[in-house]
Amino acid sequence: MAGIYDGTRLELSEINRFPNEPVKKAESWHWDLDRLFASIKHGIALAVKKYGDAVVSVGVDTWGVDYGLLDAQGKLLCAPFQYRDKRTQGMQEEACRRMPGREIYERTGIQFMFFNTLFQLLAEAKSPQIEKADRLLFIPDLINYFLTGVAVNERSIASTSQLLNPATQTWDSQLIKKMELPERIFGKFVDAGTVLGELQASVASEVGAKNLRVIAPASHDTASAVVGVPAEEAEPVFLSSGTWSIIGRELSRPVISDASYQATFSNEGGVFGTTRFLKNIAGMWLLQECKRSWDAAGKSISYDELVNQAQTAAPFTSFIDPDATDFQAPPDMPAAIGAFCQRTSQAVPTDPGAFTRIILESLALKYRLMKELLARVTGKPIDRIYIVGGGSQNQILNQFAADALNCRVMAGPMEATSTGNIVMQLFALGEVRSLGEGRALVRRSVEPKVFEPKNTGVWDEAYVRFQKILQR
């Protein structure tokens, strides 16, 4: 994505969109980092060809937790594992044998999820790669390293690992020792908005760029998306809607308490010292996997058609828990949803529209549960929520969310991650002086769509039924 800034407004232009799919090597799932990096360089080259010397900087953000290991010569030892790889099975239990779970949370403030970096590292603690490793870099750190030769960890991406102490904003050395991980691989930090340097000569020559600076934005995509929230108020409540739904509130300091531990909220790093107090829940992954199964079976159907069919499907026939282990990585998502409904004595959907409606209604009701938890744990009421990311374009889900949450929903920008990334580049270049100034720029550039709650009574009744399904 290119960000064009005229001194008042920010406009985005898509330059190069490419797939990012895991590849299987032996029995493990990895990311094809060579192909990703080639696509990134191609995108930069296209931007330079289109805009010439007006292209002054580039910033990289990606999903969290995944990483690569470099040896002492700076060589990548192995293609980075994909976070859904099954090698982390049993690693949460192993971590808690080495240090009590409550203490791990006290030290990191991070929700226990099977794919956290901590558990990935435990899974390969005895591997040849870890023994040879000299440095750990998260995916955006790796790409920055390939671009510049500078090997550093940006804090927001590192905060997803369950190895960073949110109070000290540094690696938690005691946790690392208890987990028997090599301390040498955990290196230096930079903050979002740091200029890392110019492109390496070989890369600059390949893409045709001159004096192009590489800037670390908030390198975790959700952290960038939160920067892109068009809020006027302090401490906005956000829902980043994509493959995952990430609901939370921007706070000035971490919240680590018995209540936040029991509710399994995370304290991830934001920009300018803020905390993203949030919870990861399943999102459009459920529908994406259903579509993949239908496509593979020769029943190809577009997302627009799925949503259209969902609008006419019968409401509130059945509910699923989007975060049930059944749905983490099933070979056949529609079959997994059908089995869940059957096991919980509910009607089993029979067509794509019904499946889609069940997924969207269940997501909206799960949002309500998370909203109530968030308000209770922080002690702060919630009267509006900002939905950003690709899911903000799903108008039926946005309306379901407003109805289920009984609060105003502000939807957009869709490309909040790119917007927030570019805002932090503008900060590094001296064009934006603060987070508030950056969000004012977003508001001038993008007008969110407003969804007011309707039919809240029927959603209240559905919520009671939904909670009973979760209790089963």
N, C-alpha and C positions, 0 to 999 in steps of 0.2 A: 504494500500500500504506500502511495505517495501522499504526503501531507503538504498542501500548498497554503502558505500563510501570507496574508496581504497586510499584516499589521493590525487588523481588526477581527478578521474571521479566519476560520480554518476549514479547508475543503479537502476531502479525501478522494483519491483516484486509485482504482485498482490497477495494478501494474502486472502482476503475475500470480495467478492462483494455481496451485498444484496439489496433488493428493499427498497425504502423509499416512501411510499404512505400514503396520509392522510386518516383518518378514520372519519366517521360521527357519532356524538353523539348528540342525539335529532336532532336539526336543524342546528348544528354547525359543522364545519370541524376542526379537531385537528391533531396533529402529535402523533404517537404512540411512545412516547419517551422511554418507558420501552423496547419495542422490538428493537429500535435503539441501546440503551445502551447495551442490551444483545448481539447484533450482533457485536458491537464494542469490547466488552470484549472477545467474541469468536475470533475475528480477532487478538487481542493482544496475546491470548493464542496460536493460530496457529503460529504466528510469533516467540514466545518464544520456542515453540516445534521445529520449523525449525532451528532457529539460536542460541538458548540458550542465554548465557550471552552476546552475541554480540548485543543483543537488549538493547540499553542504554537509549532511550528516545522515547516519543510519543507526537505528537502534533495534535490538533483537529481544523479543519476549517469547516464551514458550510455556507449555504445561509444566507442572511442578514435579518434584521428587526424583525424576530420572537423571542419570549422570553417566559420565565416562571417566575412565582412569587412564592417566598418562604415566609413562615410565620416566626415568631420570633424564632421558634424552628428549622428552616432550612428545613421544610417539603414543598414539592411542592404542591401548593394549587389546581392546575387544570392542566390537560394535555394542553400543549401549543397549542394555536390556529394556524391554518394554514393561511398563509397570504392572500389567496384568499377567506377566509370566508367573507360572505356578511355583517357582522356586521359593517364594516367600511363605509357603504353607508351613505352619508350625512355628514361624519365627517370632510372632508376637508372644507366644508362650515361652520361647527360649529367652527372649529379652527380659520377660518378667521373672524368670528364674535367676537372672543375673542382677536385676534391680527391680524392686517392687513397682508395679504399674503406677501406683499413686505418686511415687517419687519421680519416675520418668516424666509424668505429666507436670509435676511441680517444677521440674527443671526445664521443660521445653514448652509447656502449655499447648501441646499439639494433640489433636484427636487421634486415637488409635485407628489406623486403617491399614489393611493388609499390605498395601504397596508402599508405605512410607520408606524413605531412604534408609532409615535405621534398620528396617527388617530386610531390605534388599542387601545391604552390606553384610548383615549377619549371615545371610544365605550363601554368600560367596567368601566368607571369612577365611576359608582354608583353600581357596582356589589359587592357581598359579598367577592369575591377574592381580589379586590383592597383594600377593607376596612381592610382585615386581613393581607395584604401583608407587609412584612418588607424589601424585597429585590427583585430587578429585575435583572435577569440574561438572557443574550441572549443564544441561543441554544448551541454554543460551550462553553460558560461560564458555562452553566448548566452541560454539560458533564464533563468538567474539575472539577466542584464541586463534581460530583458523583465519579470521579476518586480519588480526593485528599482531599476533604473536604474544599478546599480553594475557597471562594466566592469573585471573583473579575471580573471586566469588562475589556476585552482587547479593546484597543482604536479603531482598525480598524472596528470591528464589531459594536461597539457603534456608530461609525460615520455614519452608515446607518440609524439611528433611526429618524433623524430630531429633535434631542434634544441636540446634541452636538455642541458647538461653535467651528468652525475650527480655529479661531484665538487664542483662549485661550486653546484649546484642553481639555476643561472640560465641564461638564453639563452646559447648559444655564439656570441658576436659575430663571431669570426673565421670560423666556418663560414658564418654568415649573409652576411658580406661576400663570401666566396669564391663563394657561390651567387648573388650579385648580387640578393639579396632586400632589400626596403626595411626598414631597421632600425626605422623609426617604428611599424610595425604590431605589434611585439613589446613588450607592456606589462608591468605590475606583477603580481607573484605574491601569492597567499595560500596558506596551508597548510590541509590538511584539518582541520575542526573550527573554522573561523573563522565568526563571525557576520557576514554581509554587510550586514544591515539589515532593515528591515521592508518589507512589500509597498508598492509604489507605490499612491497613493490610488485611482487608477482601477481597479487590479487588485483591491485590497482591497474596494472597493465592489461590483465584479462578482461576487466569490466569497463575499461576506458575512462576511469575516474581520476581526477586530480584533486589533491588536498581534501579528500573526503574523510571527515572525522567519524569515528565509531564511538557512540555514546551508550553507556549502560542506562536504559530507562528503568522502570520497575520491571525487572526481567521475568517475573512470574506473570503470566497472562492475566490472572485475576487481579493482581495488584495494579497492573496497568488499566484494567477495566474499571477499577474503583476510582482511579484518577479521572477517568472519563465520565464519571457520574455527574450529570448536570445539576447538582444540588446547590442551593443557596444556604441551607442550614448547616450548622456544625453537626458532626456525627450522623451522617445520613445512613439509613438502612438500605442495603442493596441486595439484589438477587442477580447474580451473573448466570445467565441461562444459556446453556450449550449442552455438550455431551454430559457434563455434570451441571447440576444446579448448586450454586454456592450462595448461601444466604448468610448475611451477617451485618455488622454495624462497624463503622469506622470509629475508633476510640482513641483517646489521647494516651492511654496506658493499657497494659495487658490486664486481663481478668483471669486470675488463677485461684480457684476456690473449690470447695467441695461441690458446690452447685454446678460450676462449669465442668468439673471432672465427671460428675454423674451424667450431665447432659451432653458430654463429649464434644465440647466446643474447642476450636483451635484459636490460638493467638499467633497470627502470621504477620510478618513485617509489611508495613505500608511505606509511603514516602514521607519525608520530613518528620520522621520519628513517630508516625502514627502506627496504630495496631489495627489489623483487620481481624476483628473478633467474629469468627464464622464457623459454619458447619458445612461440610461436603455431603450432599445427598445425590442420589442418582438423578439424572436429568433426561435429556433427549436420547441418551444411549439406548434406552428401552425401545423407543420407536425406530431408531437407526438400525438396531439389530433385527427388529421385526421386518423392516423393509428389506434388509439384506437377505433374510430367509425367503421372503416372498419373491424377490428378484431371482434368487438362485433356483427357485421352483418354477420359474417361467411366468410368474404372476406380477410382472413389473408394474409399479404404480407410483406416481409422483407424490411428493409430500403435500402439494396443494390439494390433490385429489383425496389423499388420506384425511386431511383436515376437513374438506367438504363433506366427506362421508361421515366423519365424526359428528359434525353439526346436526345431521339428521338421524343419527343413531339414538336409541333409547337411552335416557340419562340414568345414572346411578344404579345400573344393573348389578355390577360387581366392583370390588376394589382390590387392589394389590398393595403390598408394602414395597415401594420402589427400591428400598434398600435391603430387601431380603437377600440372603446369600444365594437363593435360587437364580437371581438375575445378575450375578457378578460376571460370569463369562460362560453362559450356557451355549451349547452348539446350535440350539434351536430356540430362539426367544419366544415365538408364539406358543410353542409346546410348553415351555417353562411357565408362561403366564396361564395357560389352560390348566396345567397341573396344579398350580397354586390355587386357582379358583375352585377346582374340584376338591382339593384337600381341605379348603375352608368352607365347603358346602355352599358355594355360590354358583351362579349360572356361568357356564363356560362360553366365551365369545366364539362366534362362528365365522365372522367376516372381518376384513381389515378395518372397516369403519368402527365396528364394535370394539376391536382391540385398541384402536387409537383413542376412542372415547374413554375407555377404562384407564389407559395410561395417563391421559391429560387430567382427568378428574382426580385420579390418585395422586398425581404430582401436586395439584392445587391443594388438596387436603393435607398432604405432607408439608407443604409450605406453611399451612396454618399451624400445624403442630410445632414447626420450627419457630414460627413467629412468636407463639406463646412462650416457648422455652427461652427464646432470645430476650423477650421483655422481662421475664421472671428473673433470669440469671443476671442481667445487667441492671435491673431495677428502673428501666427507662421505658415509658410507653411508646407505642408505635402507631402513628396515624397515616403514614404514607411509606411506600416502598418503591425504589427505583429498580426496574428490570432492564438490564442491559445485556448486550451480546446477541448472538444469532436468534435465540429463542424470543427476543423482544419483538420479533416480526410475526410471531404466532398469536394472532389476535384472539382466537378462541381460548388459548391458554391464559393470555393476559386477563381476559374477562373472567374466566374461571377463578384466577388468582384473586382478583378484586372481590369477587363474590364470596369466595371461601375465607379470605382474610378479613373481609368487612372493612377495607380501608382503600384509600386512593392508590392506584398504581400508575406510575409514570414510566412509560415504555420507550426505550431508546437512549442513546444511539445504538444501532445494531453493531457497528464496528467500534464499540467502546474501548476494546483493548488497543486497537491501532490508534484511536484518538488519544488515550492516556499515554501511550508510548511516545507519541509525537509531542504532546504537552511537555513531557519531561526532557525531550531533546531541546525544545524551545527554552526550557529553564536553563539547561546547560549552556545554551548559546546566548543567554542574557536577555531573551525576548519576553520571558515570563518570570516573575519574581517570587511567586508563592503558589501554594495549592489553591487558595481562594481565587487568585488571579487566573490560574489555569482553568478552573471550573467556570468562571465568568466567560472565558473565551469559548468553552464548550457550549454554554447556554446561548451565546450569540450565534453560534454556528449550527446548532441542531435544536429543533423543537420537538420535545418528547410528545408522544401521544398519551392522552389521559384516559384512564378507565376508572369509572366510579362503580362502587358496589351495587348490585341488583340482586333480587331474589335471595336475600341472605337467609331467610327462614328455611328454605329447602336445603340450603347448604349446611345450616346448623344441624338439621336432622341427618343429613348424609355424614357429617363429621362424627356424630355419635356412632353410627354404624361402622365408619372407617376405623375408629379407635377400637371397636370390638374385634374387628378383623386383625388388627395389629396385636391385640392381646392373645389371640389364638396362636 
